[in-house]
Amino acid sequence: MNIPAELKYTKDHEWVKVEGNIAYIGITDHAQSELGDVVFVDVPSDLAEVTKEQSFGTIEAVKTVAEIFAPASGKVLEVNSKLSGAPETLNTDPYGDGWIVKIELTNPSELNELMDADAYKAYLG
């Protein structure tokens, strides 16, 4: 299981990559493997902001539908348009091209509540 050390993680299996005041949000390798083959990602293209711990979209897989929760609050700068035509990118590259939204953090201190890679590994057992 791939758990990059430079990312932060939630108990709902989202990850955050922070670059200054900008954050990329996606789902973890564990999450995509539990979901199975992803067939559709539903995030509104006009999404303006996300709020910590609130759902901002869904991922439809062959087995189930899962909500995507924001690990931090922020203004949405970009929704990954690649996922509408290639949702399977969440399975093949969850930490790279499979990012879901890019935000400008409105409260960076919220990141302090997230797990680092070691804590996420322990959480997974």
Long-range contacts (C-beta under 8 A, 24 or more apart in sequence): 1-29, 1-30, 1-33, 1-124, 2-29, 2-94, 2-95, 3-28, 3-29, 3-30, 3-117, 3-120, 3-121, 4-95, 4-117, 5-116, 5-117, 6-117, 7-95, 7-117, 8-71, 8-111, 8-114, 8-115, 8-116, 9-71, 9-114, 9-115, 9-116, 9-117, 9-119, 9-120, 9-123, 10-69, 10-71, 10-114, 10-115, 11-115, 11-123, 12-69, 14-68, 14-69, 14-70, 14-71, 15-71, 15-94, 15-95, 16-71, 16-72, 16-111, 16-114, 17-95, 17-99, 18-105, 18-108, 18-111, 21-104, 21-105, 21-108, 22-77, 22-102, 22-103, 22-104, 22-105, 23-72, 23-74, 23-102, 23-103, 23-104, 23-105, 23-111, 24-99, 24-101, 24-102, 25-50, 25-68, 25-70, 25-71, 25-72, 25-99, 25-100, 25-101, 25-102, 25-103, 26-90, 26-94, 26-95, 26-98, 26-99, 26-100, 27-59, 27-68, 27-90, 27-94, 27-98, 27-100, 28-94, 28-120, 29-94, 29-95, 30-124, 31-66, 31-94, 32-90, 32-91, 32-94, 32-98, 35-59, 35-61, 35-63, 35-64, 35-66, 35-90, 36-61, 36-62, 36-63, 36-64, 37-61, 37-62, 37-88, 37-91, 38-87, 38-88, 38-90, 38-91, 39-87, 39-88, 40-87, 41-83, 41-84, 41-87, 41-90, 41-100, 43-68, 43-79, 43-83, 43-100, 43-101, 44-79, 45-79, 45-81, 47-76, 47-79, 47-101, 48-75, 48-76, 49-73, 49-74, 49-75, 49-76, 49-103, 49-106, 50-74, 50-76, 50-101, 50-103, 52-107, 52-110, 56-101, 57-100, 59-87, 59-90, 60-87, 68-100, 70-103, 71-110, 71-111, 71-114, 72-103, 72-105, 72-107, 72-108, 72-110, 72-111, 72-114, 73-105, 73-106, 73-107, 73-110, 74-103, 74-104, 74-105, 74-106, 74-107, 75-103, 75-104, 75-106, 76-101, 76-102, 76-103, 77-102, 77-103, 77-104, 78-102
